Amino acid sequence: MTIITVKTGGIAADAVTDAKIADDVVGTEHLTANEVDTAALKADAVTAAQIADDAISEEHLDVTAITGHTAETTVADGDLVVVHDASASALRKMTVANLVANAGGGKILQVVGATETAARTITSTSFINSSNGITVNITPSATSSKIFVIVSLSTFFGESGQNLFCTIYRDSTNLGGSSGLIINGGFNETIPATMSFLDSPSSTSQITYQMYAKVSGGSSSKYGDGNSPSVITAFEVGA
């Protein structure tokens, strides 16, 4: 067998084509560093399979790829945001409305309140609403919402040892039980009082919250006057 040596000077430019090169014979030892440039790559030739996991870092990202990334904006319920889904170890998109709905409880959705300046005299030994006194109406936005109700008032006692019982009603339901808040005062004594209740009405219909009161018997008591108005506030708390 005769071996013919062909020097590189005897090979015309571009004379060696892909057809003359066997598969898998050009190894990395025959490549010069930085020899393969973008001109040698076909469009879309580099796919996800050629990119190692976690290989693309922040310095390789084009910030202009996110349009208007420096501008502040408001969001609508239908706008999309990107979140990391830990259960699937993947980035997912979701609407703003869905994100807010699943962001967790404790959100104050609305607050309504009312003030009563007139003094209310209580002589009944059973809970009464004292002529439609401290009342507030609220319509929950969801059946899962809770309603936190606070009542603040100033009480006045006409004799020593008198007890005034106060409670909060939701419509016709007594939320405070048979006794509610017990306030004991002396003769001509004025005592400020506050009571609250966290309710779960499970409704999206309008609800009326109102303070009811009664005395232990023997004489009358009062709450509220022109100088110390009675206040009721209802907070809707998202689940």
C-alpha positions as CSV (number, residue, x, y, z in Angstrom):
1,M,0.0,0.0,0.0
2,T,1.3,3.3,-1.0
3,I,0.8,6.2,1.5
4,I,0.5,9.6,-0.1
5,T,1.1,12.6,2.1
6,V,-0.9,15.7,1.3
7,K,0.4,18.9,2.9
8,T,-2.1,21.5,4.0
9,G,-0.7,23.8,1.4
10,G,-1.9,21.5,-1.3
11,I,-5.5,21.6,-0.2
12,A,-7.6,24.3,-1.7
13,A,-9.7,26.5,0.6
14,D,-13.0,24.8,1.5
15,A,-12.0,21.6,-0.4
16,V,-12.7,19.4,2.7
17,T,-16.4,19.3,3.2
18,D,-18.7,17.4,5.6
19,A,-18.8,14.5,3.2
20,K,-15.1,13.9,3.5
21,I,-15.2,13.9,7.4
22,A,-16.3,10.7,9.1
23,D,-18.9,11.0,11.9
24,D,-17.5,11.7,15.4
25,V,-13.9,12.1,14.3
26,V,-13.4,15.8,15.2
27,G,-12.8,15.9,18.9
28,T,-12.4,18.9,21.2
29,E,-8.6,18.6,20.9
30,H,-8.9,19.7,17.3
31,L,-10.9,22.8,18.1
32,T,-9.3,26.2,18.8
33,A,-10.6,28.1,21.7
34,N,-13.1,30.8,20.6
35,E,-13.0,29.3,17.1
36,V,-16.8,28.7,16.8
37,D,-18.5,32.0,16.5
38,T,-22.2,32.9,16.1
39,A,-21.8,33.0,12.3
40,A,-21.0,29.3,12.4
41,L,-24.3,28.5,14.2
42,K,-27.5,27.9,12.3
43,A,-30.5,29.8,13.5
44,D,-32.3,28.0,16.3
45,A,-29.5,25.4,16.3
46,V,-28.9,25.7,20.1
47,T,-31.9,24.2,21.9
48,A,-32.7,23.7,25.6
49,A,-31.0,20.3,25.3
50,Q,-27.6,22.0,24.7
51,I,-27.9,24.3,27.7
52,A,-27.0,23.0,31.1
53,D,-29.4,23.4,34.0
54,D,-28.8,26.7,35.9
55,A,-26.2,27.8,33.3
56,I,-28.0,31.1,32.2
57,S,-27.5,33.7,34.9
58,E,-28.6,37.3,35.2
59,E,-25.6,38.8,33.3
60,H,-26.8,36.9,30.2
61,L,-30.3,38.3,30.2
62,D,-31.3,41.2,28.0
63,V,-33.2,43.6,30.3
64,T,-34.9,45.2,27.3
65,A,-36.6,41.8,26.7
66,I,-39.2,42.9,29.4
67,T,-41.0,45.8,27.8
68,G,-41.3,48.8,30.1
69,H,-39.6,47.1,33.0
70,T,-38.6,50.4,34.5
71,A,-42.1,51.8,34.5
72,E,-44.5,51.6,37.4
73,T,-48.1,50.6,36.6
74,T,-51.3,49.5,38.2
75,V,-52.7,46.0,37.7
76,A,-56.1,44.6,36.7
77,D,-57.6,41.4,37.9
78,G,-57.0,39.8,34.5
79,D,-53.3,40.8,34.3
80,L,-50.8,37.9,34.4
81,V,-47.9,37.5,36.9
82,V,-45.2,34.8,37.0
83,V,-44.8,32.8,40.2
84,H,-42.7,29.8,41.2
85,D,-44.8,26.7,41.7
86,A,-42.9,24.9,44.5
87,S,-44.9,21.7,44.1
88,A,-43.9,21.4,40.4
89,S,-40.5,23.1,40.6
90,A,-41.5,25.3,37.7
91,L,-42.5,28.9,36.8
92,R,-46.2,29.3,36.3
93,K,-48.4,32.2,35.2
94,M,-51.5,33.3,37.0
95,T,-54.0,36.2,37.1
96,V,-53.7,38.9,39.6
97,A,-57.2,38.1,40.8
98,N,-56.2,34.5,41.5
99,L,-53.0,35.6,43.2
100,V,-55.0,37.9,45.5
101,A,-57.6,35.3,46.2
102,N,-55.0,32.8,47.3
103,A,-52.6,35.1,49.1
104,G,-53.8,34.1,52.5
105,G,-56.4,35.3,55.1
106,G,-56.5,38.3,57.3
107,K,-57.3,40.9,54.7
108,I,-59.7,43.7,55.7
109,L,-62.2,43.9,52.9
110,Q,-64.4,46.6,54.1
111,V,-65.2,48.7,57.2
112,V,-68.6,50.2,58.2
113,G,-69.5,52.1,61.3
114,A,-72.2,54.1,63.0
115,T,-72.3,56.5,65.9
116,E,-75.2,57.1,68.3
117,T,-75.2,60.3,70.4
118,A,-78.5,60.0,72.2
119,A,-78.6,58.6,75.7
120,R,-80.4,55.3,76.1
121,T,-82.1,54.4,79.4
122,I,-82.4,50.7,80.1
123,T,-84.9,49.3,82.6
124,S,-85.6,45.9,81.1
125,T,-84.3,42.7,82.7
126,S,-84.3,41.1,79.3
127,F,-82.1,42.1,76.4
128,I,-83.7,44.8,74.3
129,N,-82.3,46.9,71.4
130,S,-83.1,50.2,73.1
131,S,-85.2,51.8,70.4
132,N,-83.0,50.9,67.5
133,G,-79.8,52.2,69.2
134,I,-76.3,51.3,68.1
135,T,-76.7,49.6,64.8
136,V,-74.6,48.9,61.7
137,N,-75.4,47.1,58.4
138,I,-72.8,45.2,56.4
139,T,-73.0,42.9,53.4
140,P,-70.1,40.4,53.3
141,S,-68.5,39.9,49.9
142,A,-68.0,36.1,50.5
143,T,-69.5,33.4,52.6
144,S,-66.0,32.6,54.0
145,S,-65.5,36.1,55.4
146,K,-65.6,36.8,59.1
147,I,-67.0,39.9,60.6
148,F,-65.2,41.5,63.5
149,V,-67.6,43.8,65.5
150,I,-66.5,46.4,68.1
151,V,-68.8,48.4,70.3
152,S,-67.5,51.3,72.5
153,L,-69.8,53.2,74.8
154,S,-70.1,55.1,78.1
155,T,-72.4,53.8,80.8
156,F,-74.1,55.6,83.7
157,F,-75.5,54.0,86.8
158,G,-78.3,55.6,88.9
159,E,-77.6,53.6,92.1
160,S,-74.8,51.6,93.7
161,G,-74.5,47.9,92.9
162,Q,-76.4,48.0,89.6
163,N,-75.3,45.7,86.8
164,L,-75.7,46.5,83.1
165,F,-75.4,43.6,80.7
166,C,-74.5,44.3,77.1
167,T,-74.3,42.0,74.1
168,I,-74.1,42.1,70.3
169,Y,-76.8,40.7,68.1
170,R,-76.5,39.5,64.5
171,D,-80.0,40.1,63.3
172,S,-82.0,38.0,65.8
173,T,-79.1,36.0,67.1
174,N,-77.4,36.9,70.4
175,L,-73.7,36.5,69.9
176,G,-72.7,37.2,73.4
177,G,-74.7,34.6,75.3
178,S,-77.1,35.1,78.2
179,S,-74.9,37.5,80.1
180,G,-72.7,39.2,77.5
181,L,-70.5,41.9,78.9
182,I,-71.3,42.7,82.6
183,I,-70.6,46.3,83.8
184,N,-71.0,47.0,87.5
185,G,-71.2,50.6,88.7
186,G,-71.8,52.7,91.7
187,F,-74.2,55.6,92.4
188,N,-74.0,58.3,89.7
189,E,-70.9,56.6,88.3
190,T,-69.9,56.7,84.6
191,I,-67.9,53.8,83.2
192,P,-66.5,53.5,79.7
193,A,-66.9,50.0,78.2
194,T,-65.8,48.2,75.0
195,M,-66.9,44.8,73.7
196,S,-66.1,42.9,70.6
197,F,-67.0,39.7,68.8
198,L,-65.6,37.8,65.8
199,D,-68.5,36.4,63.9
200,S,-68.7,33.8,61.0
201,P,-72.1,34.6,59.4
202,S,-71.5,32.4,56.3
203,S,-73.6,34.8,54.2
204,T,-73.4,37.3,51.4
205,S,-76.7,39.0,52.3
206,Q,-77.0,42.2,54.3
207,I,-76.5,41.6,58.1
208,T,-77.5,43.9,60.9
209,Y,-75.3,44.1,64.0
210,Q,-76.7,45.8,67.0
211,M,-76.0,46.3,70.7
212,Y,-78.6,45.0,73.1
213,A,-78.7,45.7,76.8
214,K,-80.5,44.8,80.1
215,V,-80.2,45.5,83.8
216,S,-80.2,43.2,86.8
217,G,-83.3,44.8,88.2
218,G,-84.2,47.4,90.8
219,S,-83.5,50.6,88.8
220,S,-82.4,51.9,85.5
221,S,-79.1,52.4,83.8
222,K,-78.1,54.5,80.8
223,Y,-75.4,54.3,78.1
224,G,-74.3,57.1,75.8
225,D,-74.8,60.9,76.1
226,G,-74.1,63.9,74.0
227,N,-70.5,64.1,75.2
228,S,-69.6,60.4,75.0
229,P,-71.3,58.9,71.9
230,S,-71.7,55.2,71.4
231,V,-69.8,53.7,68.4
232,I,-70.2,50.4,66.6
233,T,-67.7,49.3,63.9
234,A,-67.9,46.2,61.7
235,F,-64.8,44.9,59.8
236,E,-65.1,42.2,57.1
237,V,-62.0,40.0,57.3
238,G,-61.2,37.9,54.2
239,A,-60.7,34.2,54.8
